[in-house]
Amino acid sequence: MKSLIAVGTLAALAAFSLAAQPQRGQQQGVPPPQGAGAASADPGAGFGPGQLTTFKVRDNFYMIRSGASGNCSVLIADDGVVLIDNKFEMDHDAIMTKLREITDKPILYVIDTHMHGDHSGGNATKQALGAKVIAHENARFQMAKSQTTGLPNLTLEDHMRLYHGEFILDLYWLGRGHTDGDVVVHLPEQSMIFMGDLFATWEPYVTLIDYPGGGSLREWTRTLERAQALPFDVVIPGHGGPTDRAHLETYRVQLVRMQDMVREMNRARKSREEIQKMLETEFGWRGFVTTLGLDGVIGEMR
């Protein structure tokens, strides 16, 4: 049964990512799914460009992005490449084509910020090229429920440091949130932090709490507080372009507001349907975001 839940979760996440961009023939005036935004000529803007696009953030750091799946970040050192997330398996050939346009160096490591397939689906194909995959132990445990290939080679519990050329990468598990295996990647020398889907885009914000995957609204805010205690200026979300500390703080404040509103409605003995309506109206919940999160949020905020 747990395996079926994990498979269903990944399928739903795939559908969400693919739906997040306006589709050809979509009716005008129909609001896009939560987190979606109009396509932009700027490859660093919005939820993501319609087509897989590479853009340079700074020297030796690139992002390969599309609205159909999570961000793939590329760190290039003298001896090879580290990828932070690597989209779906079906994106492998296109990612490699984009990567070879900027470097011919081998992929040494792939860091999965969490277990969802739009971030970790390319693991097996990168391992076939000789890369080692790093993730949190909880993420590997969740993946192993539904797959036998692409499982991480290396895992961490609380902290791991990776030295990669000019880059020092500190990988932290700071607590539950989007799932129970979310990794935050901190680059202290570059004053940069990679949040995965602990912070997935903005304007509007995405707040997917994957309770079958160990997620928690109650703990998410504390996890973000721990991340905010790190020194950084630039924030890379799991979906969306680079942003700053202020946006991350606004995201945390929204989660606090969500907690408070659900808690107050529980105290007032509001019905499940009334709480669902509030989450849809105030926070843009819909579809499987509601399916995965509603009952868990109501239970945690009692």
C-alpha positions as CSV (number, residue, x, y, z in Angstrom):
1,M,0.0,0.0,0.0
2,K,2.8,2.4,0.9
3,S,4.4,1.7,-2.5
4,L,1.2,2.6,-4.2
5,I,1.0,5.9,-2.3
6,A,4.5,6.8,-3.3
7,V,3.8,6.0,-7.0
8,G,0.6,8.0,-6.8
9,T,2.4,10.9,-5.3
10,L,5.0,11.1,-8.0
11,A,2.4,10.8,-10.7
12,A,0.4,13.6,-9.2
13,L,3.6,15.8,-8.9
14,A,4.3,15.1,-12.5
15,A,0.9,16.2,-13.5
16,F,1.2,19.3,-11.4
17,S,4.5,20.3,-13.0
18,L,3.2,19.7,-16.5
19,A,0.1,21.6,-15.7
20,A,1.8,24.5,-14.2
21,Q,2.5,26.2,-17.6
22,P,-0.3,27.5,-19.7
23,Q,-1.0,24.9,-22.3
24,R,-1.6,25.4,-26.0
25,G,-5.3,26.2,-26.5
26,Q,-5.9,27.0,-22.8
27,Q,-9.0,29.2,-22.5
28,Q,-8.3,32.9,-21.8
29,G,-9.5,34.1,-18.4
30,V,-9.2,30.7,-16.7
31,P,-6.8,31.0,-13.7
32,P,-3.6,28.9,-14.0
33,P,-2.8,26.2,-11.4
34,Q,-1.1,27.4,-8.2
35,G,2.4,28.6,-8.9
36,A,1.9,29.0,-12.6
37,G,2.8,32.2,-14.4
38,A,2.9,33.5,-17.9
39,A,5.9,32.5,-20.0
40,S,8.6,35.1,-20.1
41,A,11.4,35.9,-22.4
42,D,13.6,36.0,-19.3
43,P,14.7,32.4,-18.6
44,G,15.1,33.3,-14.9
45,A,11.6,34.6,-14.5
46,G,8.4,33.0,-13.4
47,F,7.6,29.3,-12.7
48,G,9.8,28.4,-15.7
49,P,10.1,28.8,-19.4
50,G,8.0,26.7,-21.7
51,Q,11.0,24.9,-23.2
52,L,14.1,23.7,-21.5
53,T,16.4,26.7,-21.2
54,T,19.9,27.3,-19.8
55,F,20.9,30.6,-18.3
56,K,24.0,31.8,-16.5
57,V,23.6,32.9,-12.9
58,R,27.3,33.7,-12.3
59,D,30.7,32.3,-13.2
60,N,30.6,28.5,-13.2
61,F,27.0,28.4,-12.1
62,Y,24.1,27.8,-14.5
63,M,20.4,26.8,-14.3
64,I,18.6,24.5,-16.7
65,R,14.9,25.3,-16.3
66,S,11.5,24.6,-17.6
67,G,8.0,24.9,-16.1
68,A,7.4,21.1,-16.6
69,S,9.7,20.1,-13.7
70,G,11.9,21.3,-11.0
71,N,15.1,23.4,-11.4
72,C,18.3,21.7,-12.4
73,S,21.3,23.7,-11.1
74,V,24.8,23.2,-12.5
75,L,28.0,23.9,-10.7
76,I,31.2,23.5,-12.8
77,A,34.6,23.0,-11.2
78,D,37.9,22.0,-12.8
79,D,37.4,18.3,-12.4
80,G,33.7,18.0,-13.2
81,V,30.1,19.0,-12.6
82,V,27.7,18.9,-9.6
83,L,24.0,19.0,-10.4
84,I,21.5,20.0,-7.8
85,D,18.3,18.1,-8.9
86,N,18.0,16.7,-12.4
87,K,14.3,16.7,-13.4
88,F,12.4,13.7,-14.8
89,E,14.1,10.7,-16.5
90,M,12.5,11.8,-19.8
91,D,14.5,15.1,-19.5
92,H,17.9,13.4,-19.5
93,D,18.8,13.7,-23.2
94,A,17.7,17.3,-23.3
95,I,19.6,18.2,-20.1
96,M,22.8,16.5,-21.4
97,T,22.4,18.5,-24.7
98,K,22.1,21.7,-22.7
99,L,25.0,20.8,-20.4
100,R,27.3,20.0,-23.3
101,E,26.7,23.5,-24.7
102,I,28.4,24.9,-21.6
103,T,30.9,22.2,-20.6
104,D,32.3,18.8,-21.6
105,K,33.3,17.9,-18.1
106,P,31.8,14.8,-16.5
107,I,29.0,14.8,-13.9
108,L,30.5,13.8,-10.6
109,Y,27.6,14.2,-8.3
110,V,23.8,14.7,-8.3
111,I,22.3,16.2,-5.2
112,D,18.5,15.4,-4.8
113,T,16.9,18.1,-2.7
114,H,14.1,15.6,-2.1
115,M,12.6,12.4,-3.5
116,H,9.9,13.7,-6.0
117,G,10.4,12.5,-9.5
118,D,10.5,16.0,-11.1
119,H,13.7,16.5,-9.1
120,S,15.2,13.0,-8.8
121,G,13.8,11.2,-11.9
122,G,17.1,11.5,-13.8
123,N,19.2,9.7,-11.1
124,A,19.6,6.4,-12.9
125,T,20.7,7.9,-16.2
126,K,23.3,10.0,-14.4
127,Q,24.5,7.1,-12.4
128,A,25.0,5.2,-15.7
129,L,27.4,8.0,-16.7
130,G,29.4,7.5,-13.4
131,A,27.8,10.1,-11.2
132,K,27.1,9.5,-7.5
133,V,23.7,10.6,-6.2
134,I,23.4,12.2,-2.7
135,A,20.2,12.7,-0.8
136,H,18.8,12.5,2.7
137,E,18.3,9.0,4.2
138,N,14.6,9.6,4.5
139,A,14.4,10.6,0.8
140,R,16.2,7.4,-0.2
141,F,13.8,5.4,2.1
142,Q,10.8,6.9,0.4
143,M,12.2,6.3,-3.1
144,A,12.9,2.7,-2.3
145,K,9.2,2.0,-1.7
146,S,8.5,2.4,-5.4
147,Q,11.8,2.0,-7.4
148,T,14.9,-0.2,-7.5
149,T,17.0,2.0,-9.8
150,G,18.2,5.6,-9.3
151,L,18.5,5.2,-5.5
152,P,21.0,7.6,-3.9
153,N,24.5,6.2,-3.4
154,L,25.3,8.5,-0.5
155,T,23.0,9.8,2.2
156,L,23.2,12.2,5.1
157,E,21.3,12.5,8.4
158,D,21.9,16.0,9.5
159,H,24.9,17.5,7.6
160,M,27.4,16.7,4.9
161,R,30.1,18.9,3.4
162,L,31.2,18.4,-0.2
163,Y,34.4,20.2,-1.5
164,H,34.0,20.7,-5.3
165,G,36.7,23.0,-6.8
166,E,35.9,26.6,-5.8
167,F,32.6,25.5,-4.2
168,I,32.0,24.3,-0.7
169,L,28.6,22.7,-0.5
170,D,27.1,22.3,3.0
171,L,24.1,19.9,2.8
172,Y,21.7,20.2,5.7
173,W,18.6,18.4,6.9
174,L,16.9,21.0,9.0
175,G,13.6,19.3,9.6
176,R,10.3,18.3,8.0
177,G,8.3,20.5,5.6
178,H,7.4,19.7,2.0
179,T,8.5,16.1,2.8
180,D,10.5,14.4,5.6
181,G,13.7,14.3,3.4
182,D,14.2,17.8,2.2
183,V,17.9,18.8,1.9
184,V,19.0,22.5,2.0
185,V,22.2,23.2,0.1
186,H,24.3,26.1,1.3
187,L,27.2,27.6,-0.6
188,P,28.9,29.8,2.1
189,E,31.5,31.3,-0.2
190,Q,28.9,32.4,-2.7
191,S,26.4,33.4,-0.1
192,M,23.8,31.3,-1.8
193,I,21.2,28.7,-0.6
194,F,19.2,26.0,-2.6
195,M,15.9,25.3,-1.0
196,G,14.3,22.6,-3.2
197,D,10.6,22.6,-2.7
198,L,10.8,23.8,0.9
199,F,10.5,27.1,-1.1
200,A,8.9,26.6,-4.5
201,T,8.5,29.8,-6.4
202,W,6.5,32.9,-5.4
203,E,3.8,35.3,-6.6
204,P,1.8,33.1,-6.1
205,Y,3.5,30.8,-3.6
206,V,3.3,27.0,-3.9
207,T,2.6,25.3,-0.6
208,L,2.5,21.5,-1.3
209,I,2.6,19.5,2.0
210,D,3.2,15.9,1.0
211,Y,1.9,14.1,4.1
212,P,2.3,10.6,2.6
213,G,5.9,11.6,2.0
214,G,6.4,12.7,5.6
215,G,5.6,16.4,5.1
216,S,4.5,18.7,7.9
217,L,3.0,22.2,8.0
218,R,3.6,22.5,11.7
219,E,7.4,21.8,11.4
220,W,7.8,23.5,8.0
221,T,8.1,27.0,9.6
222,R,10.7,25.9,12.1
223,T,12.7,24.3,9.2
224,L,12.6,27.6,7.3
225,E,13.7,29.5,10.4
226,R,16.8,27.2,10.7
227,A,17.5,27.8,7.0
228,Q,17.2,31.6,7.5
229,A,19.8,31.4,10.2
230,L,22.4,30.6,7.6
231,P,24.3,33.4,5.9
232,F,23.1,34.0,2.3
233,D,21.9,36.6,-0.1
234,V,20.6,34.6,-3.1
235,V,17.9,31.9,-2.8
236,I,17.4,29.3,-5.4
237,P,13.9,27.7,-5.1
238,G,12.8,24.3,-6.3
239,H,10.7,26.0,-9.0
240,G,11.1,29.5,-10.1
241,G,14.1,31.8,-10.7
242,P,16.7,33.1,-8.3
243,T,15.4,35.4,-5.6
244,D,16.4,36.8,-2.2
245,R,16.0,36.4,1.5
246,A,13.0,38.7,1.7
247,H,10.9,36.4,-0.5
248,L,11.9,33.4,1.6
249,E,10.7,35.3,4.7
250,T,7.4,36.2,3.1
251,Y,6.9,32.6,2.3
252,R,7.5,31.6,5.9
253,V,5.1,34.3,7.1
254,Q,2.4,32.9,4.7
255,L,2.9,29.4,6.3
256,V,2.5,30.9,9.7
257,R,-0.7,32.6,8.6
258,M,-2.0,29.3,7.2
259,Q,-1.3,27.5,10.5
260,D,-3.1,30.2,12.4
261,M,-6.2,30.2,10.2
262,V,-6.6,26.4,10.2
263,R,-6.0,26.3,14.0
264,E,-8.6,29.0,14.6
265,M,-11.1,27.2,12.3
266,N,-10.5,24.0,14.2
267,R,-11.2,25.8,17.5
268,A,-14.4,27.2,16.0
269,R,-15.4,23.6,15.0
270,K,-15.6,24.5,11.3
271,S,-16.2,21.6,9.0
272,R,-13.6,20.0,6.7
273,E,-15.4,21.5,3.7
274,E,-15.2,25.0,5.2
275,I,-11.5,24.6,5.9
276,Q,-10.9,23.3,2.4
277,K,-12.8,26.3,1.0
278,M,-10.6,28.7,3.0
279,L,-7.4,27.1,1.8
280,E,-8.6,27.3,-1.8
281,T,-9.6,30.9,-1.4
282,E,-6.7,32.3,0.7
283,F,-3.8,30.1,-0.4
284,G,-4.7,28.8,-3.9
285,W,-5.0,25.2,-3.0
286,R,-6.5,22.9,-5.6
287,G,-6.3,19.4,-7.0
288,F,-3.8,17.0,-5.5
289,V,-2.3,19.9,-3.4
290,T,-5.6,19.5,-1.4
291,T,-5.7,15.7,-1.7
292,L,-2.2,15.4,-0.2
293,G,-2.5,18.1,2.4
294,L,-6.0,18.8,3.7
295,D,-6.5,16.1,6.3
296,G,-2.9,16.3,7.5
297,V,-3.2,20.0,8.0
298,I,-6.5,19.8,9.9
299,G,-5.0,17.1,12.1
300,E,-1.8,18.9,12.9
301,M,-3.5,22.2,13.7
302,R,-5.8,20.7,16.3
